[in-house]
């Protein structure tokens, strides 16, 4: 179904509403997610043709070395049950064959359900993983895993999504090593649900990468394992966190129209821009981290429960966004600077009452060339995916994710903020003593620019970390501040703040006030004799931005009933080996 | 001596240098300061003609009531020793006479030195104050003082400067009450030093208000008692903190010239502007708080010593500044936006090597109309005083005080920051573990925009505070953040953070990003039964700005070797009565 968006707005809203009302069943999207990549080959319902690579998340170089050392001879009957494997093939064919192992049922081994596998996710229960149809017990291997405890991200579940990212593991040696740990098979994949919920507003949801761990499925909200985040300065699109408030609308570029209205202040009253017209405007790119207002909420919750999705520290990603500059479009309309005006954005995603998702920003931000607000159609040089706002979303660098409206269909210059729920009664900060009896949303400022924050991505909590020859361990993570404020320092401590170590930063060389991308950081931290003895250490990270704002130490005094703005020191306890 | 500044720059520098070299004696400027107002009537060397008012700092209304109640009959020989006081005069004459009491020596009472008086500054030693020539023992009165412990600001010293501000106390009743506590006389004022140090660079220092308590005298640096700060939204010029780095230069408006140079980027290469030409440009006003980078350093020092002047929380003030906009001047020169350029400011104040005080800001701030950078010639509608940069200083709203260069004589658009000591090797932040052995100033960002902060101005530390009938006490203070970020909330706690109370704010209604003035706040805080019993409570204040940045809890983890950016929670212990 194609929708003519603006001229047919009423029809769209009516349709969406019918879908909402028709939704009675709530088929488990998690099941669909688990199948993830699998669904891409639906019909064949096996893994033929999928070539998964294999790599650890860290220490890839070291990994190959160790894998080679561990590569002991294995009996052929322990490896191959395919019918063609009776004659030793040449090397290349051997690897091609090895790539089929995990997609082939081993009749000599039992069948385990996904549920059964999921119970084996610690050293105590044994560490099982699956790859394709294969079930593997890697308990013995895990302590020697070159990437350390990173393997535990997949404990009790599939390694497929990780190896799909790190294809360097796609070698005969690794596949042989893995098959040596095989203990069983998964059952045949179940057929996809017969009922596709054609009338549900959720029926058009896009497929998601299995690395995205949902905190909510309808609407879809998911973050990647945070250890993935510090690996790449630009977060790959496929596992960039997704924060949807409503079902994902289906828009076609050829039908797309962006409606602009100037309700208040100077300027041409109306303009409609097609997708082609937006793409024909001067193209501008900006690196910007987008962060959910609720990022790290799960840590704040430990102080006292809050309302909201239980995000870890992965509700953030950094991308290169490209599109037309909103300031160019507004100036073309004749819009003039005015301190009291706002720019309202509406998306094509509709709530059950047919109201669109909406948000607003001050006109001063929208008009400022240094504000770098974009009508974006590309993310990391790729067209936006449907989950990220295809075909057009607004990117408001330095500003909380909630204002970066996806599936953008309407822009209004007005003398008031958006009256949407998300602008008026959500995404606002409150005093720690404000509760649901006393809260008055009208008294608080809608979050725009975000405060300084940082997170330790590696090591992960409870990860087993090797102390190096000099008595140090290495930590990595991200740091970011809103409003274009550059990160100027990240301090790490391994002794509860007695000594602080300044991290090395990886960041763009951009001026303050326009530094919208995040900074990745790396620090080597000393481990004391006592910590070696107790085999335990807690790491703390805190960042400083160009306004010399710092993170608060703890969540206690920044707690708020919505669990937003959770930017206290990030503290991670790890095990030493 | 008049100086033709720019055309005669070399001569000026030479002169200043000679003065530096000639300075061998170091006459105590504190003595000069103590005399403060007195020097204004030098020659007569007494207080005739000075009409001091009298008021408490708080509860002025209540004050009059209580004063009237306390106004008991006193015997005339206890009051008047002037020769004309033998006949009861009419009411008006009586008041005129009373105004002479404190400037008249009482021959029936002993003489005490300033040193002796200064020893009586607590309840234990007795509370003595001086007013004019009179010495008064107000130990009995102090607990009943309508303004509470505010009277202790003057304990052991002169009330003259306080009463000069709060002239509402200038009534017969108050003067009679005071004279009743008289116990003695100060000695005759000493003659001014015979040597006026004509050749010293310090010989031209302006007179300062006695409320300004110096943290350093040469150069002059001083702050008012912080209880004064929360009294007025616009800080009165006379006790606005002074932060000088060098001797105060003497400039004459008719000789003044501002030299502009465009070294890098586009624009007319040179321009000279006279004082009249600057005043002829469109006049623009902005309310901006100016804060020293070292404000509240004395609190940070308690964690571990730092290098720098020991500022309290009074190295900040809020004023309405007026002048020409720098962006207008730069645009007139044809200067275009350029992310890599800086604007360097030089003052007429010279160091011993004849280098001027200097600082720089990014060109983006200088060119932005929302940046509100001014070539200011007025402070609270008065011409700048010499201590505040007469005739012209640059006001860089939202930016650390050090970049608000006074006695501005030169502006350079350049491809580098100012190479001055104060830009390169001072006013920078560092990690708590950076010490003087490891510090590398080139690695740290020069402070520009300041982080969010707040302070409790009233009650003062150890002040005796009355709990009201409802079981509450009232606290007042200021809050501010740099970069034009509005204060959105100030939280107070009287129970160590278990419960937080949101303060009422007094602030301008200006948009975020351009909200450069401070916010004054007032909060009523509950006192528990236990706190009443122990007669003690500690109050904490923390502010939140529009980017939802918060203050750090404590100084331990923001400590830095220069003691700048001291913006932890402000904590004040008070006594309850």
Interface residues (C-beta under 8 A of the other chain):
Chain A: X337 X339 X340 X362 X364 X365 X369 X370 X429 X431 X432 X433 X434 X444 X445 X447 X448 X449 X450 X451 X452 X481 X482 X483 X485 X486 X488 X489 X491 X497 X499 X500 X501 X502 X510 X511 X512 X513 X514 X542 X544 X546 X547 X548 X549 X550 X551 X552 X553 X554 X556 X557 X558 X565
Chain B: X337 X339 X340 X362 X364 X365 X369 X370 X429 X431 X432 X433 X434 X444 X445 X447 X448 X449 X450 X451 X452 X481 X482 X483 X485 X488 X489 X491 X497 X499 X500 X501 X502 X510 X511 X512 X513 X514 X542 X544 X546 X547 X548 X549 X550 X551 X552 X553 X554 X556 X557 X558 X565
